[in-house]
Amino acid sequence: MSNGQMRPQCVFFIRPLAGSLLGYAAGTEMGPVIQVIMTLFADTVALDSHLTKATTKFGNQHNARACY
């Protein structure tokens, strides 16, 4: 969507949700406590990387529009 169109809001939740599911699946053989910890950790890492990417894209778009 390089023509300036916004993507639907539901797209922004896929990466963190997939990260938490990956953490949940990775901890299935380690017991419920470790599984919850791995789920929370994977979700935090996925959400952090997603927010960093979104913030960088927003900042770049905002700066590019301000210069022209």
C-alpha positions in Angstrom: 0.0 0.0 0.0 2.6 2.5 -1.1 0.0 4.9 -2.5 -0.7 6.4 0.9 -3.8 4.2 1.8 -4.2 3.1 5.4 -4.4 -0.6 6.1 -7.3 -2.0 8.2 -6.8 -1.8 12.0 -7.1 -5.6 12.4 -3.8 -6.0 10.5 -1.8 -4.3 13.3 -2.7 -7.1 15.8 -1.6 -10.1 13.8 2.1 -10.0 14.7 1.7 -9.7 18.5 -1.0 -12.4 18.4 1.2 -14.7 16.3 4.1 -14.1 18.7 2.1 -15.1 21.7 0.8 -18.2 20.0 4.4 -19.1 19.0 5.5 -18.7 22.6 2.6 -20.8 23.8 3.4 -23.6 21.4 7.1 -23.6 22.2 6.4 -24.1 25.9 3.9 -27.0 25.7 6.3 -29.6 27.0 7.7 -27.5 29.8 4.8 -27.2 32.1 2.0 -24.6 32.5 4.1 -22.1 34.5 6.9 -22.0 32.0 4.4 -22.0 29.1 2.7 -18.8 30.5 6.1 -17.2 31.0 7.2 -18.0 27.4 3.9 -16.8 26.1 4.2 -13.4 27.8 7.8 -13.1 26.8 7.2 -13.9 23.1 4.2 -11.6 23.1 6.2 -8.7 24.6 9.1 -9.1 22.1 6.6 -9.3 19.1 4.7 -6.3 20.3 7.8 -4.3 21.0 9.3 -5.0 17.6 5.9 -4.2 15.9 5.6 -0.9 17.8 9.2 0.0 16.9 8.5 -0.7 13.2 5.2 1.2 13.2 6.7 4.2 15.0 9.6 4.3 12.6 7.2 4.2 9.6 5.0 6.9 11.0 8.0 9.1 11.8 9.4 8.7 8.3 6.1 9.5 6.7 5.6 12.5 8.9 9.1 13.9 8.2 8.8 13.3 4.5 5.5 15.2 4.3 6.9 18.1 6.4 9.8 18.6 4.0 7.8 19.0 0.8 
